[in-house]
C-alpha cells in the first residue's frame, strides 16, 4: 500500500504501542479481508492479542469524535478496530485465516457502501 495515498499513518500518541500493527489499519472491508487471508495464523494471533486488551480504551477514545469529524490518527485507530473485528472469527472460531468448509468462494462477497 502506498502510504502517500493514505495520509497520516501514525496512531494517536496514547496508542503508539500499537504502531507496529498500522499495516492492518485498512480503510475498506475488502482490503481487510485480503490482509486476513494473506496473513499467517501466528501474525493474526499476534495482532488479535495486542488489540483485544485495548478495545475498551480504544472505544472510549474514539467515542469523543463524531464520525465525520474524526482526525486522521483516530481514523487509523478506527480502521485498526475494524481489522480486529475481521480477524476475530479466524482466532475465536475457525483457527485459520479463511473458512475452508465454506459453501462458496469468499471472493464472491461484494462490499456495498464503502
N, C-alpha and C positions, 0 to 999 in steps of 0.2 A: 504494500500500500504506500502510496506517495504521501508522506507527511505534509508536504507543502499544500496539498489539496485539503487536508484535514484541519488546518488551523492549529490552535494550541493543542499540544499533545502532553501537557502536564496536568496532573490531578491537583485538586485543592491541597494546600500545604498540610492540612490535618490528615490527609490520606496519602502522603508521599511514600509511605512504606509499601504501598500497593503499586508503585510506579513500574516495577518490573513486569506487571501484567497489563500495561497500557495497550499492548498489541491485541488484547482481547476486546478492547473498547471500540466496537464497530457499530456504525450507525444504522445498519439495516439487518433485518431478520435473516435475509439470505446470506449476507456476509458472516453473520454469527454462526449460522448452520454450517457453512463451509469450514469455518475455523474449527468448530467442534469435530466435524467429520475428518478433518485432515490432521488432527492432533492425536497424540498417543494418550492412553488412559493415565499414565503417570503425569503427563502435562495437565490433563483435565483435572485430575485429583489434586494436584498441587494448587492450581488456580481456585478450585472449589474450596479447599481447606483454608486458603488465605482470605477469601471473601466472606465465607459463612459467618465467622465471628464478628465481622464488621458491619453486617447488614443492618442491624438496628441503628447503629451510629450513622451509617450512610443514609438511611431513610430519614432520620431526623435532620441531617444536614440538608438533603435535597428538598425537604418539605418547606424550607424557608423561601423557595423561589417558585413563582408561577412558571409553568412550562414555557411560555412564550418569552419570558424574561431571564431565562437561565443563562448564566455566563458560560463561556466555553469550557472552563475547567470543570464546572459542575455537570455540564452536559456529557463530558467524557466519563465522569463518575457514574452518571445515569446509564450510559452505554455499557459500562462495566457490570452494572447490576443486571442489565438485560442479558448479557453474556452469561452471568451466573445462572440466571433462570433457564437459559438454553442448555447449559451443561448439567444442571441438577438431575434430570431424569437419567442421564448417562451414568452418573455416580450412584444415585439413590435406588434406581430400579434395574437398569439394563446391564450395568458393569461393562459397558463398551460404548464407543462413540456413536454408533449407529444402532438401529434396530434390525438385526439380521433376519428376524422372522416376520418382517412387515409384509403386509398384503401387496404393496406396490412400492416402486422405487421412490425414495424421498424427493428426487428431482421433479416429480410430478406436482409437488406442492408449489403454488404460486403465491407470493406475498401480495397483499392488497393494501393500498393506502399508506405506503411508506414514502 
